[in-house]
Amino acid sequence: MDSLNSFILDVNDVFWTYLLIPLVVGAALYFTLRSKGVQLRLLPEMVRVLGDKTKPGPDGRKQVSSFGAFTISAAARVGTGNVAGVAAAITAGGAGAVFWMWVMALLGASSAFVEASLAQLYKVRNRDSEGNESGTYRGGPAYYMQRGLRKRWLGLIFAVVITLTFGFVFNAVQSNTIASVTKGSFGDDFPAAGAGVAVAVLLALVIFGGVRRIATVTQLVVPVMAVIYLLLGLTVVVLNISDVPRVFADIVGGAFGFREVAGGAVGAAIQQGIRRGMFSNEAGLGSAPNAAATAEVTHPVKQGLVQTLGVFFDTLLICSMTAFVILTTNPSLSERGGADLTQSALEETLGGWAGHALTLVVFLLAFSTLIGNYYYGESNIQFMTGTSSRWVLPGYRVLVLVAVFAGALGSVDVVWNLADVFMGSMALVNLVAIVPLSAIAWKLLDDYLTQRRQGLDPTFVRDRLPDLPGEIECWSAPTDVKAADKV
């Protein structure tokens, strides 16, 4: 097993260092320049759009709002990596890794804009077993690969990879993390199997309720999760406020080597910061667009802006808080990494009770991630199986629950490293698609800004841009919808 783990690590180092990181950074730079920095210049618009309301769907039930879709994707973005991943990045790459996390978020947010806008444009309507519209949508990279690029085979590859990665592997990792922190709070005698059963039962109550239930639960869980953690972190920073200037100096100095003696330390900071940043905010990886497609909005760009804001929420807010908690209390960095380092930093300032509070936070982080991860798999199974999905999805849900239970029982070192390979492969396939399709996103953005300059609340129908390629299902004009209903 150790030999297998070493082999996977070697593959990961080559794959990420020489192929994926340059590709992701290069695409993000191109998107940023081509859009004139859409992720920064339209920041006020992102906040405005987040509060848009939705109307009831054809079945009379409330549809998923921009905020609902934002929280589904935030549920998967904001996970244990925000606690353990940041600590691991600092341990391996020093304080400078935080700077490169910030850079990756600022650049990568443009990739999030492109993929989310495309997911909205090429989304499809969900239908019940009788073929009637359910009032919800699904979509994502697999859908815009088929409908935009006309390459269903590429969409199938992506759908398989994301389902395996998020539906099973990453959910097993999250349940294992919940079991681990629970043991840390209640002692080694606490049964991991009990934690696995409890998490599986709670998840079953959510995933058998459908996407509306997912949106409802995450709208409650994600804000609570973020507020608790931010309050803990802010308290630590305030109590150590005199160290904040030193922390900023360490972050900037470590990023450029001003304070480094060995040249290799700068490279480690860049690699760790970019890699952990990508894992944290998922910009360009192709996961968040699955959630973006579920929203009911009047223009695809609106959800592109909302998902861009999600990248900033994840990295610039949650990850930064973790970094400051660690660096203001433990600047020397012990040999420990991951959640242990974050936990020790909290306890050093606030006392032992803070370790138990972090257990609650990690549970909320991991459980909300389970929900978002599950939905990504569901959406892509529907893409692969079509009308047969109603027979396949119950089996998928059961297998997810089995993976969640099994993940709580054992070590997941090999599973984590395999997940790196799967997730990297997923990003590779997605980037191959969104680079050529980004031209469509720029046309959508121009249309949106034109309407905003006219003082309008932007509304899109496919007739506004008739030259858009591919099969667009959900953006017909109202007259077209009435005509279709008569037929």
Summary of the structure (lengths in Angstrom):
residues: 487
radius of gyration: 22.0
end to end distance: 61.0
largest distance: 74.5
contacts: 1878
relative contact order: 0.20
helix: 76%
strand: 2%
